[in-house]
Amino acid sequence: MNRIQNDQAVSPDDETWMRRALTLAEEATLLGEVPVGAVLVRDGVVLGEGFNQPISSHDPTAHAEVVALRNAARSGANYRLPGTTLYVTLEPCTMCVGAMIHARVERLVYGTTEPKAGVVESQNQLAQTPYYNHTLAWEGGVLADECQRQLTTFFRERRAQAKARKQAGVLDD
């Protein structure tokens, strides 16, 4: 398993890039989206960034990871992104891991796990499945507490807003 243990030191670069992903996740929050941010880096240079925006963009594939991959592929005029590391605040879903494999991302670093839909360690462990033609190295748990806190705060506030609307008699769409 590639999960970072609590007693292991986190690379300063990993922490720096994860902090950037946390900042991007705040942009999602401002749009009312689930706060997930992603940064794709090669040799210390950002190739692409993204944050969750499926609701605001009317695009079910607009997860933070996919947005970052799209931006990097466009700017580099190549759908293959070898030698890159993708930093994301939340353990990726099936779609996002599939996109990383197809793009040939070398390494994934994420913050907190997603027990229901995460497929790196929580559910299907797709990153290390031998039948794909590319294997994705990964590390989880980088700034996990901060990443989890950001999500917990978002959902707590969202529930409070829904409760207030219900008490006020406002119907949701």
N, C-alpha and C positions, 0 to 999 in steps of 0.2 A: 504494500500500500504506500502511496506517495504523500499521505497526509502529514502536514507539519505537526509535530507534537509540541505541547506547551513549553517543554524545556529546551526546544531547539531555537536557535537564534534565527530571526527573520532577516533576510538580506535587506540592507538599506535601500537598494533599488526596488525590491519588491514592495517595501513599505511606502516608498515615495510614489510609485505608480498606483498602488492601491488607494492612497490618499487622493490622487487625481480622479480615480474612478468614483470615490465617495463624493467628491465635489460634483462630478457629472450627474450622479444619482440625484443630487439636490435639484438639478434642472428638471428631472422627471417629476419630482414632487411638486414643483411649481405649476406643472401642467396637469396635476391630478393623477399622474401615472405612478405605478409602483416604482419606488426609488431603487433602480438598478443602473449602475454606470459601468462602462467598459472602455479600456484603453489598449490599443495594439501597438507594441513597441518592437523595434529591431535595432540592436546595437545602440541603445540609449536614445533613439529617435522615435517620436510618436508618428506612426503611419496613419492611424485612424482612431477616432473616438466616437462614443455614442452613449445614449441613455435610452431607457425604455420610452417608447412613444407609439405603441400600437393603437391606443384609443384616439389620441389627437391626430395621428396620421391616417387613421382608418386603414391600417395595415397590420394584419395579425402576425406578420413576420418581423415587425419592427422592434424586436428585442434589442437591448443594449449591445449585445455581442454581434448580432447581425448588422446593426447600423455601423458599428466600428469596422467590421470586416468589409462592408460595402464601401465605406469611405476610403479605406486603405487600398482596396482593389482598384477603385476609380483613380485615385491619385497616382498609383504605381502602374496603371494600365495593365494589370495582370491579376487574374483571379487566384493565382497561386501566391501564397505568402509564406514561403519557407524561412526558417531562421527567426521567426517572430514569437513573441510571448503575448498572450492576451490576459489582461488583468480585468477581473469582473467581481463585483461586490457580492454576488449570489451564485451558488452552484448552478451551472447551466442545465437547461432542459434538453430533451432529445433533439429538437430542431437545431439548437445552437451548437451542440456537440457535433452533429452531422455537418453543419456548415464549417466548423473548424477543421474537421477531418478532410473535407473536400478542398479547403483552402490550403491544407498542409501546414497549419499552425504547428509550431514545434512544441510549445509549452503553454499550459493554462495555469493561471494562479487565480484562485478565488478566495473570497472572504468567508462567508458563512454558508452552511449547508442548507439545502432545500429538501426537507424530509419527504415531501409528497411528490415532487416532480423532478428533483435533481437526479441526474443520471451519471454522475462521475463516481460518487461513492454512496449516495443515499439509496439509490434504486438499482438500475441496470448495469452500472459500471461500463458504460459504452466506450469510454476513452481508451480502454485497454483490451477491447474485444479483438481477438486474433483474426477474424474473418474480414476486417477492413484492410485496405491496402496502405493505411497510414496509422501509426500509433501516436497518440497524444500524451506526452508527459504532463503530469499535473501535480500541483500542490494546493492544498486547501487549508483554511484556517488563518490566512494572513489578515490581520486586523479584524478577526472574526467578531469580537465583541462590538466594535464600532459599526461594522456592517449590519449585525443583528439589531443593534440599538436603533439604527436608522429605519430599518424595516418595521420594527415593533412600534416605534413612535408614529410612523405613517399610518399603520393599521389601527392603532389606538385612537388617533385623531379622526380617522375616517369613521370608525364606529361611533364616536362621540357626536360627530356631525349628523350621522344617520339617525341617531337617537333623538337629537335636537329637532331634526326635520319631522320625525314621527310625532313627537310631542306637540309640535306646532301645527300638525295636521297637513303638512306638505307631502304630497304624493311623489314618489320617485318615478322616473321614466321607465 
